[in-house]
Each structure stands twice: as C-alpha cells, then as structure tokens.
Amino acid sequence: MTGRRTYEVTPSAARLTRSLRDIGYDFPTAVADLVDNSISARASHIQVIIEFDGTDSRVFIADDGHGMSENALVEALRFGSRRDYNAGDLGRYGLGLKTASLSQGRSVTVTTRRSASADRVFVRELNLDLIEELDEWLVIAPKPDKDIARAREILGDSTGTVVLWRLLDRVLPEKRPEGGWARRRIDNYARKTAEHLAVVFHRFLEGLPDARKITISVNGEKVRQWNPFAVDEEHCRELTAEQFEINVGETSGTARLRRFVLPARTQFSSPEEFERLSGPLNWNRQQGLYVYRADRLVQWGGWAGIRGIDEHTKLARASLDFDTSLDSVFNINVSKMRVSMPPQLRQMIEASLNELCLAANAAYRRASARGNMPLHLGADQTASAPSTDLALAGLALRSAAMQAGQYDALQSIFTIIRRDAPEIAAALGLAS
C-alpha cells in the first residue's frame, strides 16, 4: 500500500448490531448454534431452559464443558472473535454466540467457570440498548441480579458455561407479552426446539462410533434422537456406500455418501414408529439428501436440485458427509443451516441418487401391490398381477443397469422397445 493514503473506518456499532440480528436465525436454529459451542467445549450434558415470565421471560443454555477464562470470555463476545478453529470444530465465523443470541433478544449474559478447583466465576454481558445508546462495541460486567444468580446456581460447582438470553423482543409478541397467547408461543418454541435438536444432533445423542455421545434436555425433558434413516428397523435397506474426491482450486477433500431405502408402512415395527420416522416435514418432504458437517446435520429435505420430490420415492433418504476442511467449497452460511452443493460433486452423485430413487420406487410399488391385493381374486382380476410384476421388473432392470454402469445402454434399449412394442413398454412402466 506504499504511496496510498488509507483511512480507518470503524463501523457504527449501533447500526451493524441491528443489521446482524437479521442474519437468518429462527428460535430453534439460534439455540442449536449455542449447542455447537457446548459440543466444541467437550460438554457431555446440555440443558435448554425456556421460562415464561411476561416481559421478564428468559432462556438459559447451560453446559458442563471446559468453560472459559476471563480473557477468553471477553473474546467470545467480540463480533468476529480472534480465534482459530481446529478441524472438526462446529464453529466457523466467530459470530454464532453473538448473532444467534441477539437474533432473539436484546441482552446476552454469559456465566462461566474454567476450573472446578477454583471458585472463580466470570460473568460478562452484551446489551443492545447500551450499544445503541453509546454507539460503541461494549462488553460489560453486569450487576448481580436474580437471573445471574440463577445462572450461577445452574452452573453449580463444576466447570461449564451458562448463556442467558433476556429482553426477548423477537420471541414475545409486541402486543400483550404477558398474555396467554405469549405463554403458548413460548411453549411452542420449546417443543419445536426439542424437535430441531433431536434431528440436528442425532449422531451425538446416539453416540455413534465416530461421534461423541451427549445428552440434551429441554425444560427438563431429555431429547430423544431422530435418526432419519430408521437404522434400527429390521427392513431398512442400505445400498453400497460411496466416496467422492473433491478438488476445487487449492482445496481438496472427501465427501461420503450413504443411501437408504426405508421400510414401507406395513414393514415398520409399529405404526407409531412409522409416524415418528415421517419426521417434522412428513414423508414426502423428508425424502432426499441429508448433509452433515463434522457429524452435525446442516441441511435436509429434497434432492439439492438434482431431481424433484416424488410420492414414489418418499422412502429414499441419503446422507452426505463432509468435514470442515471443505467449508469454503460447500459455502456454509453463518447459521450453519444452508450449504451450496459444489457443481463438481452434484455431477458425481447424480447417478448414485438416481439409483437410490429407482430402488425406493420399486419398494414403494411392491408395498402398494401388497397393500392393494384382494383377498380373493375373481376371474376378471387375475390379469392385473402380471402387469404389477412387469412394472417391478422394469424398475429392477433400471437399478441393475445403474449398478453395472450401463444405464445409458439400457435407456437406448428402452427407446427401441417404446418404438417397436409400446404395449410391452407400458407393462414395464416405460411409457415415459
């Protein structure tokens, strides 16, 4: 920059913090971002406590992780904190604690203890009212009050951290924040948060071999993991797992794909489990690709633009894993709930996902044929069985050709059959 005049331009603290409140969080995703911090702090138990008290309503997110020193706490409350992230850390931009918290309320207070052998507890606070009044980036040591005393009580004698949200202007309704509708809204947020955490952190809740086991509770109720792939069901079918090497500029890494065909309703262990595995979005919208970053689910539902959602493929779900070294390639957003599929990878996994959908389509049609089969076939009904079998045979041919790498050749054969024997093409399910 020799010979150039430079100017240091400090952004307006009041305006920038106001803008950062709208970065894309809703209540459950904001809580999940703080759970990320707890997992990175090696916590084994995380509590979410959501309490309705009118305008004094509050939220505590507490863990028994390694806690922070005084300097680390102040740095954690810096926007764009100056810290390095290790491979596998769930953090990314140094914004999560602040932006997630302030997206829901105007005050975030952090209480933490680094060493269980010393009774040194540090408490620091970010308050938007103060930042906007003075237009300065300020972290304060707040005066003791009943909420901070409660946070210290939750922390107990062990190491850990308690994050307290107050002044919940984005959570409570602007009109009548003391009323019954406001209470119901808080209760609804608690329910949705538990459901969201059950999905996003299911691997950590399960304690799979490559993911540390944790427990999470919301208002005292232990969160039960929701594994989208129904791996405990006897009739769940997994196709061959695959790995794909990604090289974009100077960044390289491996993405791992696993593919599952879930059981049809009649094959589930119980009707209740079938309904539970339908998921928050229900069967049709829960089909598709589940993208994981360092074992944390970041995006799910749909096929990432590779194909459309279809009733006949609703039993198809696939997991795609990448580690933090590929963050820039997947362009993960600040709230860690959206990724952009690299075009290179999209091309590589398209055939594998189409194969999965063919297998799911066949499973769906088999289940439909069984479910619709009459108990006693009359003379005029016997002709329908062969056509059902032929349709399944057509799907089996597509799946086998995909696995053998001969799908294009089979499509050429199908084109000839459609032209020369349209009635056979229709029976095989090749009409289009």
C-alpha angles and dihedrals in degrees: 000000000000112000094016124111112230132196129204107223114189112202119238106265092207095052098040095049089048090054094046090059089074098053094123111277127137120192099272094044091048090054090046091055090058090047086058088060091049092051090049087052088058094248118171097192127036124187126199113193118185113185128186116216104145112253088352093060113138144188127214123195106187134177141176095227128130095286127212140275119238093261092046090051093053090046091050088058092053115104104244093012117216100242136119121236120221124221107282096023111138092217120090120163106025090243106091102094093048102037095041093049097043092046086071105031142011096241133051120182123186123202116187144166123198101187128038090202092063126056094221111132119178123206124188133166144202113206120185093201090060094042092051093045095053098024090225135121099249133171112189138194099234126218114258115266138161094274093051089046087053091051090053089049091053090048090054119174098321134085118271146095135266120198116200124199119198139164088047098195093154093049104043121062113258091232120057099356087174096057135101093260090057090052091050089049091054090048090050091051090053092053094046091047092054090049092048095049090048089059102037097046100030093124092055091046091050094046096224116191094262096041128064114241119243136168124226127191130189115203090341096309115117112236114238114216119246110211107192093207100062090225092168092060114101095222098047108121124207122200123212113298118237139198128209128198113223123199119177115164107309093340121096135167147130130272118200124211126197122180129203136186107203121215120266118248094268092052097052118106090243140355088246092058091048090055093045092051090052084081133206091305096042127239103300096047094040092061118100141044124355110198119205129193113195089340092307115117109236105168137013145164125063131031102278091253093303094110139345132264112266133183089227093058098044091115091061119100129159135187122219116192129195131165130229093268087075097050093112092050093051091041093219114200127236095260089050093230101107135051133178114231109234108241090229091057094042089061093046097052099039095090092046092052092047089053090051091050091050090053092047091048090053092048091049093050093046090052091047091050091051093045094050098041110119118233092233120030116213126208091265093051103054094084093065096067097067092051090054091050092048092051089053089047090055090053091047090053091052092049094047092048090050092052091047093050091243101109095120091051091050090050089055089052091048090052090057092047091051090052100043103029110023093165091058091044089054092049090051091050092249098123091118 
